C-alpha cells in the first residue's frame, strides 16, 4: 500500500502486516525501500575538512564506510538542514529529507568559496535503501560502521532489499519508540539540537560533536550545553489507544487546556500501542497529564528536564 500524502508520499506504507514488519525490522531481518528520499554526492579533496567547518558533525575524523548524520544550523543555533552521509574514500554519498534537497544544495554551494568540492544531485541514477540489520534503536549512540541506509544504483534496489521488506509505517513506529527525532517533522523553526538529546562529554546525540572547531550556530549549542537548560525537551508520548486516530503533526500539546508543547510524528507500535514524539516545555513536570487533539497522553522522558552534562535515562520501554 502506497502513501499518498506527507513527506513520504509515493513510498510503501506497509506490505499487509505492519506489526509483523516491525518485528522483522527489530530482529534485523527486514529492509526498507527509501528510494523516494533525495540522494546527492560531495566529492573533491577538501570535502571532509570543508564540511567539518560548516556543520555540526566531526567530518575530519570520519572513516570510510561509517555512516554519519549532520545538522546545519543558522547563526542562532536553529536547525535549518539535515543530511545523512557515508564516505567511500573519494566521495561522500548523502541523503536528506524529501522536499528539502533544493534549499540544502543551494546553501552548500554558496558555502564552497575556494574549497576543492563538487556537489551533485544523483537521484536519477542512485537510490537509498535501508538493508536488513541496519535499524538503530539506541537514539543516544552514533551509527555503527556497517549500519544505516546505503546508496545503491537504482537498478540494484530490488536485489538489495531482498525478500523480507518493511514499510514506512514499521520504520516510523520503531524510530518513534526509540526516541529518535525526524527533522522537519518532530522539529520546527525554533528547534536547537540541545532539545533533542541528552549531552555527554563528546556528543549531543548522533549529529552534534562537542569537541571540534567552530561552525555556524556553535555558540548557541555550547552555551546551552554549558548551562544545561534548553527551552524545550523531546519527549516520548504514550497515546490513549481507545480512539482510533493519531494526532496531526504540529498539533498543540495541552495541559489543563493550555499549550505546553508541539506534537511531532506518531504511529502505532507493535508492543507499545500508539506512541508519538513531542517537544514540550522543559519545566513541565514529567508526570503531567496531557491531551493532544483530544487524545490523552502520558510522558516518557527522553531528554531530562535537568539536562545535566552526564545525565542518562534509566533503561526504559521502547529503547531496545
C-alpha atoms as one frame of an Amber mdcrd trajectory, in Angstrom:
protein
   0.000   0.000   0.000   1.455   3.359  -1.068   1.355   6.613   0.878  -0.447
   9.397  -0.975   0.442  12.377   1.220   3.003  13.615   3.724   6.804  13.663
   3.438   6.910  10.005   2.381   4.279  10.246  -0.368   4.905   7.581  -3.003
   6.680   5.213  -0.605   5.223   1.896   0.561   3.289   2.375   3.800   3.090
  -1.358   4.550   3.087  -4.740   2.821  -0.021  -6.093   4.539   1.092  -6.738
   8.136   2.777  -3.679   9.693   3.199  -5.251  13.132   4.965  -8.293  11.686
   7.085  -5.914   9.634   8.065  -4.037  12.805   9.141  -7.261  14.487  11.225
  -8.150  11.451  12.903  -4.737  11.488  13.772  -5.040  15.176  15.073  -8.577
  14.570  17.272  -7.259  11.764  15.720  -9.398   9.038  13.739  -6.773   7.069
  14.757  -3.997   4.691  13.038  -0.706   3.802  12.770   0.918   0.369  13.780
   4.579   0.814  14.176   5.356  -2.876  11.826   8.349  -2.507  14.454  10.198
  -0.466  16.805  12.616  -2.284  20.393  11.467  -2.847  23.426  13.638  -3.635
  27.206  13.421  -3.564  30.009  15.639  -2.293  33.382  14.915  -3.847  36.750
  16.646  -4.009  39.900  16.630  -1.909  38.568  19.188   0.613  35.107  17.676
   1.153  35.575  16.408   4.736  37.587  19.371   6.024  35.092  21.750   4.407
  32.069  20.008   5.929  33.796  19.921   9.298  33.890  23.732   9.244  30.234
  24.324   8.348  28.240  21.513  10.002  27.648  20.168  13.499  29.406  16.863
  12.794  33.077  15.869  13.100  33.769  15.061   9.465  37.542  15.422   9.910
  37.615  12.118  11.778  35.106  10.283   9.547  36.435   6.927   8.363  35.376
   5.388   5.040  32.293   3.198   5.273  30.988   4.677   8.543  27.516   6.287
   8.297  27.024   9.639   9.964  24.436  12.364  10.432  24.936  16.147  10.334
  22.941  19.276  11.063  23.330  22.705   9.508  22.352  25.481  11.903  21.675
  29.161  11.458  23.562  31.822  13.402  21.186  31.383  16.355  21.648  27.614
  16.531  18.293  26.720  14.959  18.139  23.595  12.804  17.836  24.526   9.125
  19.129  21.433   7.251  19.963  17.793   7.928  21.655  15.062   5.924  22.971
  11.561   6.394  26.205  10.508   4.735  28.772   7.779   4.172  32.219   8.317
   2.649  33.890   5.774   0.343  37.349   7.350   0.425  36.822   9.643  -2.566
  33.128  10.617  -2.464  30.636  11.347   0.303  27.270   9.759  -0.537  24.494
  11.769   1.099  20.724  11.769   1.558  18.200  14.158   3.073  14.503  14.597
   3.758  12.041  14.641   0.833  11.240  18.167  -0.267  14.404  19.658   1.245
  17.090  18.858  -1.326  16.995  22.089  -3.336  17.468  24.504  -0.392  20.144
  22.250   1.118  22.180  22.052  -2.087  21.724  25.783  -2.616  23.133  26.524
   0.835  26.042  24.112   0.437  27.016  25.544  -2.956  27.016  29.075  -1.564
  29.492  27.941   1.099  32.067  26.388  -1.250  34.164  29.505  -1.937  37.694
  28.285  -2.786  37.331  24.750  -1.418  38.017  21.843  -3.768  34.499  20.461
  -3.588  31.899  19.313  -6.112  28.233  18.792  -5.249  25.943  16.754  -7.488
  22.319  15.630  -7.413  22.495  11.918  -8.327  18.918  10.919  -7.502  18.134
   9.876 -11.072  20.839   7.213 -11.054  21.031   6.214  -7.372  18.582   5.451
  -4.566  18.575   4.973  -0.801  17.853   1.600   0.809  17.795   0.502   4.443
  19.188  -3.038   4.296  18.477  -5.743   6.899  20.114  -5.367  10.345  20.572
  -1.600   9.826  17.977  -0.263  12.293  19.477   1.737  15.173  17.337   1.523
  18.282  19.661   3.433  20.651  18.948   7.096  19.932  21.892   8.209  22.079
  24.601   6.415  20.136  26.225   7.313  16.808  25.608   4.851  13.964  27.997
   1.920  13.968  30.162   1.016  10.989  28.224  -1.089   8.531  24.815   0.053
   9.779  22.391   2.621   8.476  20.992   3.204   4.993  23.069   2.722   1.853
  23.042   4.338  -1.585  22.844   1.878  -4.475  22.289   2.142  -8.241  18.567
   2.259  -8.968  18.732  -0.974 -10.932  20.073  -2.691  -7.763  17.297  -1.600
  -5.393  15.249  -4.829  -5.556  18.293  -7.045  -5.173  19.497  -5.037  -2.162
  16.081  -5.095  -0.496  15.739  -8.879  -0.699  12.539 -10.753   0.054  11.682
  -9.596   3.597  10.585  -5.966   3.496   9.003  -3.488   5.853   7.079  -0.338
   5.011   7.308   3.226   6.248   4.717   2.526   8.975   7.000  -0.085  10.523
  10.155   2.013  10.207   8.495   5.101  11.696   6.978   3.165  14.603  10.364
   1.676  15.514  12.036   5.073  15.149   9.492   6.858  17.335   9.642   4.194
  20.052  13.435   4.565  20.121  13.124   8.290  20.794  14.836   9.266  17.542
  13.534  12.574  16.119  12.869  13.127  12.436  13.990  16.597  11.435  11.261
  18.823   9.929   8.587  16.514  11.378   9.485  16.404  15.069  11.116  19.836
  14.928  10.099  23.377  13.999  11.946  26.546  13.011  12.853  27.245  16.664
  14.451  23.876  17.395  18.035  23.769  18.641  19.965  20.456  18.871  20.083
  20.617  22.683  16.331  19.990  22.799  16.667  16.641  21.026  19.250  14.671
  23.011  20.979  14.387  26.365  24.607  15.559  26.215  27.706  13.609  27.118
  31.355  14.639  27.115  31.777  14.300  23.348  28.426  14.463  21.584  24.902
  15.835  21.751  23.122  12.972  20.055  24.371  11.344  16.840  24.620  14.570
  14.793  26.415  17.082  17.035  30.046  16.715  18.079  31.060  18.859  21.049
  34.853  18.629  20.752  35.519  20.204  17.357  36.134  23.657  15.938  33.601
  26.418  15.455  30.761  26.220  12.927  27.616  28.321  12.337  25.348  28.128
  15.395  28.016  26.506  17.584  27.969  29.358  20.118  24.307  28.713  20.977
  24.829  24.951  21.223  27.852  25.404  23.521  26.144  27.990  25.724  23.032
  25.871  26.281  25.204  22.769  26.780  27.237  24.502  29.486  24.174  25.931
  31.212  22.229  22.685  30.832  18.886  24.375  30.238  17.379  24.015  26.742
  13.969  25.706  26.477  12.198  22.500  25.412  12.763  18.761  25.609  11.951
  15.917  23.231   9.512  13.518  24.897   8.002  10.151  24.006   4.233  10.243
  24.415   2.163   7.131  25.084  -1.189   7.927  23.488  -4.615   6.687  24.511
  -5.419   3.824  22.158  -9.173   3.834  22.731  -9.594   6.452  19.996  -8.807
   5.070  16.528  -6.822   8.087  15.323  -3.450   9.735  15.760  -2.763  13.449
  16.426  -1.620  15.517  13.447   1.927  16.835  13.219   2.125  20.337  14.665
  -0.879  19.986  16.975  -0.719  21.757  20.334   0.033  19.561  23.328  -2.216
  20.756  26.139  -2.110  20.605  29.918  -5.363  21.694  31.546  -6.327  23.392
  28.294  -3.103  25.400  27.919  -0.433  24.737  25.230   2.776  23.263  26.664
   4.347  21.835  23.528   4.243  20.809  19.894   3.243  17.368  18.587   5.528
  15.669  16.082   5.226  12.234  14.500   3.071   9.411  15.832   2.412   5.807
  14.876   1.057   2.516  16.213   3.809   0.336  17.658   3.541  -3.448  17.793
   4.289  -3.564  21.554   3.664  -0.078  22.925   0.494   0.800  21.058   0.079
   4.391  19.816   3.206   6.451  20.506   4.474   9.824  19.384   7.212  12.390
  19.847   6.635  15.917  21.094   8.677  18.964  22.030   7.489  20.066  25.470
   8.407  22.929  27.764  11.456  21.896  29.768   9.846  22.907  33.044   6.744
  20.759  32.520   6.504  18.076  35.191   7.292  14.636  33.687   4.162  13.167
  35.288   1.818  15.876  33.999  -1.237  14.516  32.195  -1.542  15.832  28.644
  -4.041  15.971  25.790  -3.228  16.240  22.056  -6.060  16.836  19.583  -8.461
  15.290  22.079  -6.230  12.237  22.720  -4.906  11.684  26.252  -1.138  11.250
  26.513   1.390  10.243  29.166   5.067  11.183  29.073   8.178   9.016  28.962
  11.305  11.119  29.453  13.877  11.150  26.647  15.681  14.427  27.331  15.987
  15.188  31.034  14.268  18.334  32.339  17.538  18.966  34.171  19.711  18.125
  31.142  22.822  17.658  33.260  26.100  17.148  31.433  26.233  13.429  32.173
  22.552  12.631  32.657  21.382   9.256  31.345  17.844   7.839  31.386  17.184
   4.563  33.088  16.675   1.723  30.576  13.056   2.138  29.556  10.382   0.564
  27.452  10.777   1.041  23.731  14.511   1.813  23.726  15.962  -1.544  22.862
